[in-house]
Amino acid sequence: MIDLTSAGEQLVKARQLALVAAKTASQADVARAKDRTAEADKLSVRAITQYREALSYSTDMPEVWNNLGIQLMHIKDYLAASEAFSLAMQMSPTDPRPCENLGVVYDRTGWAEESLKYFDLALDRSPNYLPALRGAIKAAHLLGEADQKRLDQVRRALMIESDPEIREFFEREQLRISGRLDHSKQRRSNR
């Protein structure tokens, strides 16, 4: 039996080690970081192979399709990743993760409107799913959206977000959206 979890965990650990190594300044450390990144990429390719082998036995496994999509995103095969996430979404209509991951694919490829669509779909499935809230708020910011729906999302996110930097961004978004909504109300009342 293929141990799909350990391959994914190994990839995450290798990428985390690569990130830590990349933050130092020496040339030796940069070389080590590049080695770790290459190791992580090899693990991604190995994990992809294992996920595809698992799917050759049974294709009715949405969590495997989702995990395959994540690995494909790591190697920047966004088209294949989006196909894997789409299959996972169809097979698991209540799970927000494939929708959120598809939102990430579109975000990384510069399609803010499409990313927002999938982050919103994830939030339809689970309104307090923090990764989708983060993505939706970021995409809405990039698109300049400021309506009650976005304000409600920001307020929900502020209730559950613990990262101080992200909270600061959400607080600024709350002020931006509230200000735009107030300005719009004032213009309507002055007519």
BASE-51567 format. One record per atom (N, C-alpha, C): residue in three letters; residue number from 1; atom name; x, y, z. Coordinates in steps of 0.02 Angstrom, whole numbers, plus 50000, padded with zeros to 5 digits. Example, Ala and Ser with C-alpha at 12.3 -4.5 7.8 and 13.67 -1.06 7.14 Angstrom:
REM BASE-51567
<lopa Ala,1,N,<50660,49716,50390>>
<lopa Ala,1,CA,<50615,49775,50390>>
<lopa Ala,1,C,<50660,49835,50390>>
<lopa Ser,2,N,<50642,49888,50354>>
<lopa Ser,2,CA,<50684,49947,50357>>
<lopa Ser,2,C,<50645,50002,50394>>
This chain:
REM BASE-51567
<lopa Met,1,N,<50042,49940,50000>>
<lopa Met,1,CA,<50000,50000,50000>>
<lopa Met,1,C,<50044,50063,50000>>
<lopa Ile,2,N,<50025,50111,49964>>
<lopa Ile,2,CA,<50063,50174,49958>>
<lopa Ile,2,C,<50045,50219,50017>>
<lopa Asp,3,N,<50095,50246,50050>>
<lopa Asp,3,CA,<50084,50291,50106>>
<lopa Asp,3,C,<50082,50363,50079>>
<lopa Leu,4,N,<50021,50385,50062>>
<lopa Leu,4,CA,<50013,50451,50031>>
<lopa Leu,4,C,<50026,50507,50080>>
<lopa Thr,5,N,<50008,50496,50143>>
<lopa Thr,5,CA,<50015,50549,50193>>
<lopa Thr,5,C,<50089,50565,50205>>
<lopa Ser,6,N,<50131,50513,50212>>
<lopa Ser,6,CA,<50201,50527,50228>>
<lopa Ser,6,C,<50236,50564,50171>>
<lopa Ala,7,N,<50218,50550,50109>>
<lopa Ala,7,CA,<50249,50587,50054>>
<lopa Ala,7,C,<50231,50661,50058>>
<lopa Gly,8,N,<50168,50675,50071>>
<lopa Gly,8,CA,<50147,50745,50078>>
<lopa Gly,8,C,<50179,50779,50137>>
<lopa Glu,9,N,<50184,50742,50194>>
<lopa Glu,9,CA,<50216,50771,50253>>
<lopa Glu,9,C,<50291,50784,50240>>
<lopa Gln,10,N,<50323,50738,50205>>
<lopa Gln,10,CA,<50394,50747,50188>>
<lopa Gln,10,C,<50403,50809,50145>>
<lopa Leu,11,N,<50358,50819,50098>>
<lopa Leu,11,CA,<50361,50877,50054>>
<lopa Leu,11,C,<50355,50941,50095>>
<lopa Val,12,N,<50306,50943,50139>>
<lopa Val,12,CA,<50295,51003,50180>>
<lopa Val,12,C,<50357,51017,50222>>
<lopa Lys,13,N,<50385,50965,50254>>
<lopa Lys,13,CA,<50445,50974,50296>>
<lopa Lys,13,C,<50504,50999,50254>>
<lopa Ala,14,N,<50513,50969,50195>>
<lopa Ala,14,CA,<50568,50989,50152>>
<lopa Ala,14,C,<50561,51062,50130>>
<lopa Arg,15,N,<50499,51082,50112>>
<lopa Arg,15,CA,<50488,51151,50091>>
<lopa Arg,15,C,<50498,51199,50150>>
<lopa Gln,16,N,<50476,51179,50210>>
<lopa Gln,16,CA,<50486,51222,50269>>
<lopa Gln,16,C,<50561,51230,50283>>
<lopa Leu,17,N,<50598,51176,50279>>
<lopa Leu,17,CA,<50670,51180,50289>>
<lopa Leu,17,C,<50702,51225,50236>>
<lopa Ala,18,N,<50678,51220,50175>>
<lopa Ala,18,CA,<50705,51262,50121>>
<lopa Ala,18,C,<50691,51336,50135>>
<lopa Leu,19,N,<50632,51351,50160>>
<lopa Leu,19,CA,<50615,51421,50175>>
<lopa Leu,19,C,<50658,51447,50232>>
<lopa Val,20,N,<50668,51407,50283>>
<lopa Val,20,CA,<50710,51428,50339>>
<lopa Val,20,C,<50781,51439,50315>>
<lopa Ala,21,N,<50806,51393,50275>>
<lopa Ala,21,CA,<50874,51399,50250>>
<lopa Ala,21,C,<50882,51460,50205>>
<lopa Ala,22,N,<50830,51477,50167>>
<lopa Ala,22,CA,<50835,51533,50119>>
<lopa Ala,22,C,<50838,51601,50153>>
<lopa Lys,23,N,<50819,51605,50217>>
<lopa Lys,23,CA,<50818,51670,50252>>
<lopa Lys,23,C,<50888,51692,50275>>
<lopa Thr,24,N,<50937,51650,50273>>
<lopa Thr,24,CA,<51004,51669,50294>>
<lopa Thr,24,C,<51043,51698,50236>>
<lopa Ala,25,N,<51099,51732,50251>>
<lopa Ala,25,CA,<51133,51771,50200>>
<lopa Ala,25,C,<51194,51738,50169>>
<lopa Ser,26,N,<51223,51687,50200>>
<lopa Ser,26,CA,<51286,51661,50174>>
<lopa Ser,26,C,<51276,51621,50110>>
<lopa Gln,27,N,<51328,51618,50069>>
<lopa Gln,27,CA,<51324,51582,50006>>
<lopa Gln,27,C,<51316,51507,50018>>
<lopa Ala,28,N,<51347,51482,50071>>
<lopa Ala,28,CA,<51340,51411,50087>>
<lopa Ala,28,C,<51267,51395,50105>>
<lopa Asp,29,N,<51237,51441,50142>>
<lopa Asp,29,CA,<51167,51431,50161>>
<lopa Asp,29,C,<51121,51435,50101>>
<lopa Val,30,N,<51136,51481,50055>>
<lopa Val,30,CA,<51096,51486,49994>>
<lopa Val,30,C,<51102,51421,49954>>
<lopa Ala,31,N,<51161,51394,49950>>
<lopa Ala,31,CA,<51172,51330,49914>>
<lopa Ala,31,C,<51132,51274,49948>>
<lopa Arg,32,N,<51135,51273,50015>>
<lopa Arg,32,CA,<51096,51222,50051>>
<lopa Arg,32,C,<51021,51231,50039>>
<lopa Ala,33,N,<50999,51294,50036>>
<lopa Ala,33,CA,<50928,51307,50024>>
<lopa Ala,33,C,<50908,51282,49955>>
<lopa Lys,34,N,<50952,51293,49906>>
<lopa Lys,34,CA,<50937,51269,49838>>
<lopa Lys,34,C,<50934,51192,49837>>
<lopa Asp,35,N,<50979,51160,49874>>
<lopa Asp,35,CA,<50978,51087,49879>>
<lopa Asp,35,C,<50913,51063,49910>>
<lopa Arg,36,N,<50892,51096,49963>>
<lopa Arg,36,CA,<50829,51077,49996>>
<lopa Arg,36,C,<50769,51087,49950>>
<lopa Thr,37,N,<50770,51141,49912>>
<lopa Thr,37,CA,<50716,51154,49866>>
<lopa Thr,37,C,<50713,51100,49813>>
<lopa Ala,38,N,<50771,51081,49787>>
<lopa Ala,38,CA,<50773,51027,49737>>
<lopa Ala,38,C,<50747,50962,49767>>
<lopa Glu,39,N,<50765,50950,49830>>
<lopa Glu,39,CA,<50740,50890,49865>>
<lopa Glu,39,C,<50664,50893,49872>>
<lopa Ala,40,N,<50639,50951,49890>>
<lopa Ala,40,CA,<50566,50959,49897>>
<lopa Ala,40,C,<50531,50948,49830>>
<lopa Asp,41,N,<50561,50974,49776>>
<lopa Asp,41,CA,<50531,50965,49710>>
<lopa Asp,41,C,<50530,50890,49691>>
<lopa Lys,42,N,<50583,50854,49709>>
<lopa Lys,42,CA,<50585,50782,49696>>
<lopa Lys,42,C,<50530,50747,49735>>
<lopa Leu,43,N,<50520,50769,49797>>
<lopa Leu,43,CA,<50466,50739,49837>>
<lopa Leu,43,C,<50398,50754,49807>>
<lopa Ser,44,N,<50390,50813,49779>>
<lopa Ser,44,CA,<50327,50830,49745>>
<lopa Ser,44,C,<50314,50783,49687>>
<lopa Val,45,N,<50365,50773,49646>>
<lopa Val,45,CA,<50358,50729,49589>>
<lopa Val,45,C,<50343,50657,49612>>
<lopa Arg,46,N,<50376,50636,49665>>
<lopa Arg,46,CA,<50364,50569,49693>>
<lopa Arg,46,C,<50293,50564,49719>>
<lopa Ala,47,N,<50270,50616,49755>>
<lopa Ala,47,CA,<50202,50616,49781>>
<lopa Ala,47,C,<50151,50614,49724>>
<lopa Ile,48,N,<50164,50653,49672>>
<lopa Ile,48,CA,<50119,50653,49614>>
<lopa Ile,48,C,<50113,50583,49585>>
<lopa Thr,49,N,<50169,50550,49578>>
<lopa Thr,49,CA,<50170,50481,49551>>
<lopa Thr,49,C,<50129,50435,49596>>
<lopa Gln,50,N,<50138,50442,49662>>
<lopa Gln,50,CA,<50101,50399,49709>>
<lopa Gln,50,C,<50026,50414,49707>>
<lopa Tyr,51,N,<50007,50477,49705>>
<lopa Tyr,51,CA,<49936,50494,49702>>
<lopa Tyr,51,C,<49905,50467,49637>>
<lopa Arg,52,N,<49940,50474,49582>>
<lopa Arg,52,CA,<49914,50449,49518>>
<lopa Arg,52,C,<49908,50373,49520>>
<lopa Glu,53,N,<49955,50340,49552>>
<lopa Glu,53,CA,<49951,50267,49558>>
<lopa Glu,53,C,<49891,50248,49601>>
<lopa Ala,54,N,<49880,50284,49655>>
<lopa Ala,54,CA,<49821,50270,49697>>
<lopa Ala,54,C,<49757,50280,49657>>
<lopa Leu,55,N,<49755,50332,49616>>
<lopa Leu,55,CA,<49696,50345,49576>>
<lopa Leu,55,C,<49686,50293,49521>>
<lopa Ser,56,N,<49739,50259,49501>>
<lopa Ser,56,CA,<49732,50206,49451>>
<lopa Ser,56,C,<49693,50147,49480>>
<lopa Tyr,57,N,<49692,50140,49547>>
<lopa Tyr,57,CA,<49654,50087,49580>>
<lopa Tyr,57,C,<49581,50108,49591>>
<lopa Ser,58,N,<49572,50172,49607>>
<lopa Ser,58,CA,<49504,50198,49619>>
<lopa Ser,58,C,<49505,50274,49608>>
<lopa Thr,59,N,<49462,50296,49563>>
<lopa Thr,59,CA,<49460,50368,49548>>
<lopa Thr,59,C,<49410,50405,49591>>
<lopa Asp,60,N,<49372,50369,49631>>
<lopa Asp,60,CA,<49320,50400,49673>>
<lopa Asp,60,C,<49347,50417,49742>>
<lopa Met,61,N,<49399,50458,49743>>
<lopa Met,61,CA,<49431,50477,49806>>
<lopa Met,61,C,<49446,50552,49804>>
<lopa Pro,62,N,<49397,50594,49824>>
<lopa Pro,62,CA,<49407,50666,49817>>
<lopa Pro,62,C,<49467,50693,49856>>
<lopa Glu,63,N,<49482,50664,49913>>
<lopa Glu,63,CA,<49540,50689,49951>>
<lopa Glu,63,C,<49605,50676,49914>>
<lopa Val,64,N,<49609,50622,49876>>
<lopa Val,64,CA,<49669,50607,49837>>
<lopa Val,64,C,<49674,50656,49778>>
<lopa Trp,65,N,<49618,50670,49746>>
<lopa Trp,65,CA,<49619,50720,49691>>
<lopa Trp,65,C,<49641,50788,49718>>
<lopa Asn,66,N,<49615,50806,49777>>
<lopa Asn,66,CA,<49635,50871,49807>>
<lopa Asn,66,C,<49710,50872,49823>>
<lopa Asn,67,N,<49735,50818,49853>>
<lopa Asn,67,CA,<49806,50815,49870>>
<lopa Asn,67,C,<49850,50814,49808>>
<lopa Leu,68,N,<49827,50779,49756>>
<lopa Leu,68,CA,<49863,50780,49693>>
<lopa Leu,68,C,<49867,50851,49665>>
<lopa Gly,69,N,<49811,50887,49669>>
<lopa Gly,69,CA,<49811,50956,49646>>
<lopa Gly,69,C,<49860,51000,49684>>
<lopa Ile,70,N,<49865,50989,49749>>
<lopa Ile,70,CA,<49913,51028,49789>>
<lopa Ile,70,C,<49984,51015,49765>>
<lopa Gln,71,N,<50001,50952,49753>>
<lopa Gln,71,CA,<50068,50935,49730>>
<lopa Gln,71,C,<50081,50964,49661>>
<lopa Leu,72,N,<50031,50962,49618>>
<lopa Leu,72,CA,<50039,50991,49551>>
<lopa Leu,72,C,<50049,51066,49555>>
<lopa Met,73,N,<50016,51098,49603>>
<lopa Met,73,CA,<50027,51171,49613>>
<lopa Met,73,C,<50099,51184,49633>>
<lopa His,74,N,<50127,51139,49675>>
<lopa His,74,CA,<50197,51149,49697>>
<lopa His,74,C,<50246,51150,49639>>
<lopa Ile,75,N,<50231,51111,49587>>
<lopa Ile,75,CA,<50276,51111,49529>>
<lopa Ile,75,C,<50251,51157,49474>>
<lopa Lys,76,N,<50201,51198,49491>>
<lopa Lys,76,CA,<50174,51250,49446>>
<lopa Lys,76,C,<50140,51222,49384>>
<lopa Asp,77,N,<50112,51162,49390>>
<lopa Asp,77,CA,<50070,51134,49336>>
<lopa Asp,77,C,<49998,51153,49353>>
<lopa Tyr,78,N,<49983,51217,49341>>
<lopa Tyr,78,CA,<49919,51245,49364>>
<lopa Tyr,78,C,<49859,51217,49326>>
<lopa Leu,79,N,<49867,51201,49263>>
<lopa Leu,79,CA,<49812,51173,49225>>
<lopa Leu,79,C,<49792,51105,49253>>
<lopa Ala,80,N,<49840,51061,49263>>
<lopa Ala,80,CA,<49825,50995,49290>>
<lopa Ala,80,C,<49799,51001,49362>>
<lopa Ala,81,N,<49826,51048,49400>>
<lopa Ala,81,CA,<49803,51058,49469>>
<lopa Ala,81,C,<49730,51079,49469>>
<lopa Ser,82,N,<49712,51125,49424>>
<lopa Ser,82,CA,<49642,51148,49422>>
<lopa Ser,82,C,<49595,51091,49403>>
<lopa Glu,83,N,<49617,51047,49359>>
<lopa Glu,83,CA,<49576,50990,49340>>
<lopa Glu,83,C,<49566,50943,49400>>
<lopa Ala,84,N,<49619,50932,49438>>
<lopa Ala,84,CA,<49615,50888,49497>>
<lopa Ala,84,C,<49568,50919,49549>>
<lopa Phe,85,N,<49575,50984,49561>>
<lopa Phe,85,CA,<49531,51017,49610>>
<lopa Phe,85,C,<49458,51016,49587>>
<lopa Ser,86,N,<49447,51026,49523>>
<lopa Ser,86,CA,<49379,51025,49496>>
<lopa Ser,86,C,<49346,50957,49508>>
<lopa Leu,87,N,<49383,50904,49496>>
<lopa Leu,87,CA,<49357,50837,49509>>
<lopa Leu,87,C,<49342,50827,49584>>
<lopa Ala,88,N,<49387,50849,49626>>
<lopa Ala,88,CA,<49377,50843,49698>>
<lopa Ala,88,C,<49315,50883,49720>>
<lopa Met,89,N,<49306,50942,49691>>
<lopa Met,89,CA,<49247,50983,49707>>
<lopa Met,89,C,<49183,50947,49689>>
<lopa Gln,90,N,<49181,50917,49631>>
<lopa Gln,90,CA,<49121,50882,49608>>
<lopa Gln,90,C,<49106,50821,49652>>
<lopa Met,91,N,<49157,50786,49673>>
<lopa Met,91,CA,<49148,50725,49712>>
<lopa Met,91,C,<49131,50738,49785>>
<lopa Ser,92,N,<49150,50796,49809>>
<lopa Ser,92,CA,<49140,50812,49880>>
<lopa Ser,92,C,<49107,50881,49885>>
<lopa Pro,93,N,<49041,50883,49875>>
<lopa Pro,93,CA,<49006,50948,49870>>
<lopa Pro,93,C,<49002,50989,49933>>
<lopa Thr,94,N,<49025,50963,49990>>
<lopa Thr,94,CA,<49023,51003,50051>>
<lopa Thr,94,C,<49092,51024,50075>>
<lopa Asp,95,N,<49144,50996,50045>>
<lopa Asp,95,CA,<49213,51011,50067>>
<lopa Asp,95,C,<49236,51077,50036>>
<lopa Pro,96,N,<49255,51126,50078>>
<lopa Pro,96,CA,<49277,51190,50050>>
<lopa Pro,96,C,<49349,51189,50022>>
<lopa Arg,97,N,<49388,51140,50040>>
<lopa Arg,97,CA,<49460,51141,50022>>
<lopa Arg,97,C,<49473,51140,49947>>
<lopa Pro,98,N,<49441,51096,49908>>
<lopa Pro,98,CA,<49456,51098,49836>>
<lopa Pro,98,C,<49437,51165,49804>>
<lopa Cys,99,N,<49382,51195,49827>>
<lopa Cys,99,CA,<49362,51261,49800>>
<lopa Cys,99,C,<49414,51313,49818>>
<lopa Glu,100,N,<49436,51313,49880>>
<lopa Glu,100,CA,<49486,51361,49903>>
<lopa Glu,100,C,<49551,51351,49864>>
<lopa Asn,101,N,<49570,51288,49855>>
<lopa Asn,101,CA,<49632,51274,49818>>
<lopa Asn,101,C,<49627,51297,49745>>
<lopa Leu,102,N,<49568,51290,49716>>
<lopa Leu,102,CA,<49558,51314,49648>>
<lopa Leu,102,C,<49563,51391,49647>>
<lopa Gly,103,N,<49538,51422,49700>>
<lopa Gly,103,CA,<49547,51495,49707>>
<lopa Gly,103,C,<49620,51514,49710>>
<lopa Val,104,N,<49660,51474,49744>>
<lopa Val,104,CA,<49732,51487,49749>>
<lopa Val,104,C,<49765,51481,49680>>
<lopa Val,105,N,<49744,51430,49641>>
<lopa Val,105,CA,<49772,51422,49574>>
<lopa Val,105,C,<49759,51485,49533>>
<lopa Tyr,106,N,<49697,51509,49534>>
<lopa Tyr,106,CA,<49681,51569,49495>>
<lopa Tyr,106,C,<49717,51631,49522>>
<lopa Asp,107,N,<49725,51634,49587>>
<lopa Asp,107,CA,<49761,51690,49617>>
<lopa Asp,107,C,<49834,51690,49593>>
<lopa Arg,108,N,<49865,51632,49595>>
<lopa Arg,108,CA,<49936,51627,49575>>
<lopa Arg,108,C,<49946,51640,49501>>
<lopa Thr,109,N,<49894,51630,49462>>
<lopa Thr,109,CA,<49902,51642,49390>>
<lopa Thr,109,C,<49874,51710,49368>>
<lopa Gly,110,N,<49856,51751,49418>>
<lopa Gly,110,CA,<49837,51820,49403>>
<lopa Gly,110,C,<49765,51831,49384>>
<lopa Trp,111,N,<49721,51786,49400>>
<lopa Trp,111,CA,<49650,51792,49383>>
<lopa Trp,111,C,<49609,51806,49447>>
<lopa Ala,112,N,<49610,51868,49469>>
<lopa Ala,112,CA,<49578,51887,49532>>
<lopa Ala,112,C,<49503,51873,49532>>
<lopa Glu,113,N,<49469,51888,49477>>
<lopa Glu,113,CA,<49396,51877,49474>>
<lopa Glu,113,C,<49379,51803,49481>>
<lopa Glu,114,N,<49415,51761,49446>>
<lopa Glu,114,CA,<49404,51688,49451>>
<lopa Glu,114,C,<49422,51663,49521>>
<lopa Ser,115,N,<49477,51688,49548>>
<lopa Ser,115,CA,<49496,51665,49615>>
<lopa Ser,115,C,<49443,51683,49666>>
<lopa Leu,116,N,<49416,51744,49661>>
<lopa Leu,116,CA,<49363,51765,49707>>
<lopa Leu,116,C,<49301,51720,49700>>
<lopa Lys,117,N,<49285,51701,49639>>
<lopa Lys,117,CA,<49227,51657,49627>>
<lopa Lys,117,C,<49236,51592,49666>>
<lopa Tyr,118,N,<49296,51562,49665>>
<lopa Tyr,118,CA,<49306,51498,49698>>
<lopa Tyr,118,C,<49315,51506,49774>>
<lopa Phe,119,N,<49344,51561,49796>>
<lopa Phe,119,CA,<49347,51573,49868>>
<lopa Phe,119,C,<49276,51581,49895>>
<lopa Asp,120,N,<49234,51617,49859>>
<lopa Asp,120,CA,<49164,51625,49880>>
<lopa Asp,120,C,<49127,51558,49880>>
<lopa Leu,121,N,<49141,51515,49831>>
<lopa Leu,121,CA,<49111,51449,49830>>
<lopa Leu,121,C,<49132,51408,49891>>
<lopa Ala,122,N,<49195,51414,49910>>
<lopa Ala,122,CA,<49219,51379,49970>>
<lopa Ala,122,C,<49182,51406,50032>>
<lopa Leu,123,N,<49171,51472,50033>>
<lopa Leu,123,CA,<49136,51502,50090>>
<lopa Leu,123,C,<49062,51485,50090>>
<lopa Asp,124,N,<49033,51471,50032>>
<lopa Asp,124,CA,<48965,51446,50030>>
<lopa Asp,124,C,<48961,51378,50064>>
<lopa Arg,125,N,<49014,51339,50057>>
<lopa Arg,125,CA,<49016,51272,50087>>
<lopa Arg,125,C,<49032,51275,50162>>
<lopa Ser,126,N,<49073,51323,50181>>
<lopa Ser,126,CA,<49094,51330,50251>>
<lopa Ser,126,C,<49111,51404,50264>>
<lopa Pro,127,N,<49062,51442,50290>>
<lopa Pro,127,CA,<49071,51515,50295>>
<lopa Pro,127,C,<49129,51539,50338>>
<lopa Asn,128,N,<49154,51498,50383>>
<lopa Asn,128,CA,<49208,51519,50427>>
<lopa Asn,128,C,<49274,51484,50410>>
<lopa Tyr,129,N,<49281,51459,50349>>
<lopa Tyr,129,CA,<49342,51426,50329>>
<lopa Tyr,129,C,<49395,51479,50316>>
<lopa Leu,130,N,<49441,51485,50363>>
<lopa Leu,130,CA,<49489,51541,50364>>
<lopa Leu,130,C,<49531,51547,50300>>
<lopa Pro,131,N,<49559,51493,50273>>
<lopa Pro,131,CA,<49598,51503,50211>>
<lopa Pro,131,C,<49556,51535,50154>>
<lopa Ala,132,N,<49493,51516,50149>>
<lopa Ala,132,CA,<49450,51545,50096>>
<lopa Ala,132,C,<49432,51617,50113>>
<lopa Leu,133,N,<49422,51632,50177>>
<lopa Leu,133,CA,<49410,51702,50197>>
<lopa Leu,133,C,<49470,51745,50179>>
<lopa Arg,134,N,<49529,51721,50195>>
<lopa Arg,134,CA,<49590,51759,50177>>
<lopa Arg,134,C,<49594,51772,50102>>
<lopa Gly,135,N,<49582,51719,50063>>
<lopa Gly,135,CA,<49587,51725,49991>>
<lopa Gly,135,C,<49534,51772,49963>>
<lopa Ala,136,N,<49472,51766,49988>>
<lopa Ala,136,CA,<49417,51808,49963>>
<lopa Ala,136,C,<49431,51881,49979>>
<lopa Ile,137,N,<49455,51895,50038>>
<lopa Ile,137,CA,<49468,51964,50058>>
<lopa Ile,137,C,<49524,51993,50016>>
<lopa Lys,138,N,<49576,51954,50004>>
<lopa Lys,138,CA,<49632,51978,49963>>
<lopa Lys,138,C,<49608,51991,49891>>
<lopa Ala,139,N,<49570,51944,49863>>
<lopa Ala,139,CA,<49547,51952,49794>>
<lopa Ala,139,C,<49499,52011,49788>>
<lopa Ala,140,N,<49454,52018,49837>>
<lopa Ala,140,CA,<49407,52075,49836>>
<lopa Ala,140,C,<49445,52141,49840>>
<lopa His,141,N,<49498,52142,49880>>
<lopa His,141,CA,<49540,52202,49886>>
<lopa His,141,C,<49571,52218,49818>>
<lopa Leu,142,N,<49600,52168,49785>>
<lopa Leu,142,CA,<49631,52179,49720>>
<lopa Leu,142,C,<49581,52204,49668>>
<lopa Leu,143,N,<49519,52182,49674>>
<lopa Leu,143,CA,<49467,52202,49627>>
<lopa Leu,143,C,<49432,52267,49649>>
<lopa Gly,144,N,<49449,52292,49708>>
<lopa Gly,144,CA,<49418,52353,49733>>
<lopa Gly,144,C,<49346,52345,49754>>
<lopa Glu,145,N,<49325,52284,49769>>
<lopa Glu,145,CA,<49256,52272,49790>>
<lopa Glu,145,C,<49245,52298,49861>>
<lopa Ala,146,N,<49188,52329,49871>>
<lopa Ala,146,CA,<49171,52356,49937>>
<lopa Ala,146,C,<49095,52355,49945>>
<lopa Asp,147,N,<49069,52298,49967>>
<lopa Asp,147,CA,<48997,52293,49978>>
<lopa Asp,147,C,<48985,52258,50045>>
<lopa Gln,148,N,<48923,52250,50062>>
<lopa Gln,148,CA,<48906,52222,50128>>
<lopa Gln,148,C,<48932,52150,50135>>
<lopa Lys,149,N,<48929,52112,50081>>
<lopa Lys,149,CA,<48953,52043,50082>>
<lopa Lys,149,C,<49027,52041,50101>>
<lopa Arg,150,N,<49066,52085,50071>>
<lopa Arg,150,CA,<49138,52087,50085>>
<lopa Arg,150,C,<49151,52111,50156>>
<lopa Leu,151,N,<49112,52159,50179>>
<lopa Leu,151,CA,<49120,52183,50248>>
<lopa Leu,151,C,<49104,52127,50297>>
<lopa Asp,152,N,<49052,52089,50284>>
<lopa Asp,152,CA,<49034,52033,50328>>
<lopa Asp,152,C,<49090,51981,50329>>
<lopa Gln,153,N,<49121,51968,50272>>
<lopa Gln,153,CA,<49177,51921,50269>>
<lopa Gln,153,C,<49235,51946,50311>>
<lopa Val,154,N,<49251,52009,50305>>
<lopa Val,154,CA,<49307,52038,50344>>
<lopa Val,154,C,<49292,52033,50418>>
<lopa Arg,155,N,<49231,52049,50438>>
<lopa Arg,155,CA,<49213,52046,50509>>
<lopa Arg,155,C,<49217,51974,50535>>
<lopa Arg,156,N,<49194,51926,50495>>
<lopa Arg,156,CA,<49200,51856,50516>>
<lopa Arg,156,C,<49273,51836,50523>>
<lopa Ala,157,N,<49313,51857,50475>>
<lopa Ala,157,CA,<49385,51840,50476>>
<lopa Ala,157,C,<49419,51870,50538>>
<lopa Leu,158,N,<49400,51930,50555>>
<lopa Leu,158,CA,<49430,51962,50614>>
<lopa Leu,158,C,<49413,51925,50679>>
<lopa Met,159,N,<49358,51889,50679>>
<lopa Met,159,CA,<49339,51851,50739>>
<lopa Met,159,C,<49381,51788,50748>>
<lopa Ile,160,N,<49411,51764,50693>>
<lopa Ile,160,CA,<49447,51700,50698>>
<lopa Ile,160,C,<49521,51704,50680>>
<lopa Glu,161,N,<49543,51758,50649>>
<lopa Glu,161,CA,<49613,51764,50627>>
<lopa Glu,161,C,<49657,51778,50687>>
<lopa Ser,162,N,<49713,51743,50693>>
<lopa Ser,162,CA,<49760,51754,50748>>
<lopa Ser,162,C,<49826,51785,50725>>
<lopa Asp,163,N,<49842,51782,50662>>
<lopa Asp,163,CA,<49905,51810,50637>>
<lopa Asp,163,C,<49901,51887,50638>>
<lopa Pro,164,N,<49946,51920,50676>>
<lopa Pro,164,CA,<49941,51993,50684>>
<lopa Pro,164,C,<49947,52032,50619>>
<lopa Glu,165,N,<49990,52010,50573>>
<lopa Glu,165,CA,<49998,52046,50510>>
<lopa Glu,165,C,<49935,52040,50467>>
<lopa Ile,166,N,<49906,51981,50466>>
<lopa Ile,166,CA,<49845,51972,50426>>
<lopa Ile,166,C,<49787,52010,50459>>
<lopa Arg,167,N,<49784,52009,50525>>
<lopa Arg,167,CA,<49731,52047,50560>>
<lopa Arg,167,C,<49736,52121,50543>>
<lopa Glu,168,N,<49797,52146,50540>>
<lopa Glu,168,CA,<49807,52217,50524>>
<lopa Glu,168,C,<49780,52232,50454>>
<lopa Phe,169,N,<49793,52188,50406>>
<lopa Phe,169,CA,<49766,52197,50339>>
<lopa Phe,169,C,<49690,52195,50340>>
<lopa Phe,170,N,<49661,52148,50378>>
<lopa Phe,170,CA,<49588,52143,50382>>
<lopa Phe,170,C,<49558,52206,50414>>
<lopa Glu,171,N,<49592,52233,50464>>
<lopa Glu,171,CA,<49567,52294,50496>>
<lopa Glu,171,C,<49567,52352,50447>>
<lopa Arg,172,N,<49620,52357,50406>>
<lopa Arg,172,CA,<49622,52409,50355>>
<lopa Arg,172,C,<49567,52399,50303>>
<lopa Glu,173,N,<49555,52336,50285>>
<lopa Glu,173,CA,<49501,52321,50238>>
<lopa Glu,173,C,<49433,52339,50267>>
<lopa Gln,174,N,<49424,52325,50331>>
<lopa Gln,174,CA,<49361,52342,50363>>
<lopa Gln,174,C,<49349,52418,50360>>
<lopa Leu,175,N,<49401,52456,50373>>
<lopa Leu,175,CA,<49395,52529,50369>>
<lopa Leu,175,C,<49382,52552,50297>>
<lopa Arg,176,N,<49417,52523,50249>>
<lopa Arg,176,CA,<49408,52541,50179>>
<lopa Arg,176,C,<49337,52527,50156>>
<lopa Ile,177,N,<49314,52467,50169>>
<lopa Ile,177,CA,<49247,52448,50146>>
<lopa Ile,177,C,<49194,52489,50183>>
<lopa Ser,178,N,<49200,52497,50249>>
<lopa Ser,178,CA,<49152,52536,50287>>
<lopa Ser,178,C,<49149,52608,50261>>
<lopa Gly,179,N,<49208,52636,50248>>
<lopa Gly,179,CA,<49211,52705,50222>>
<lopa Gly,179,C,<49176,52711,50155>>
<lopa Arg,180,N,<49188,52663,50111>>
<lopa Arg,180,CA,<49155,52665,50045>>
<lopa Arg,180,C,<49080,52657,50051>>
<lopa Leu,181,N,<49058,52612,50096>>
<lopa Leu,181,CA,<48986,52603,50105>>
<lopa Leu,181,C,<48954,52665,50136>>
<lopa Asp,182,N,<48987,52696,50184>>
<lopa Asp,182,CA,<48961,52758,50215>>
<lopa Asp,182,C,<48957,52814,50163>>
<lopa His,183,N,<49009,52820,50122>>
<lopa His,183,CA,<49010,52872,50070>>
<lopa His,183,C,<48953,52861,50021>>
<lopa Ser,184,N,<48940,52799,50004>>
<lopa Ser,184,CA,<48886,52783,49958>>
<lopa Ser,184,C,<48818,52800,49988>>
<lopa Lys,185,N,<48810,52786,50053>>
<lopa Lys,185,CA,<48747,52802,50087>>
<lopa Lys,185,C,<48736,52878,50089>>
<lopa Gln,186,N,<48791,52915,50103>>
<lopa Gln,186,CA,<48785,52988,50105>>
<lopa Gln,186,C,<48765,53016,50038>>
<lopa Arg,187,N,<48794,52991,49985>>
<lopa Arg,187,CA,<48776,53015,49917>>
<lopa Arg,187,C,<48703,53001,49902>>
<lopa Arg,188,N,<48678,52943,49922>>
<lopa Arg,188,CA,<48607,52927,49909>>
<lopa Arg,188,C,<48561,52972,49950>>
<lopa Ser,189,N,<48581,52988,50012>>
<lopa Ser,189,CA,<48537,53029,50054>>
<lopa Ser,189,C,<48538,53103,50033>>
<lopa Asn,190,N,<48592,53125,50000>>
<lopa Asn,190,CA,<48597,53194,49977>>
<lopa Asn,190,C,<48558,53206,49912>>
<lopa Arg,191,N,<48534,53155,49881>>
<lopa Arg,191,CA,<48498,53163,49817>>
<lopa Arg,191,C,<48428,53184,49829>>
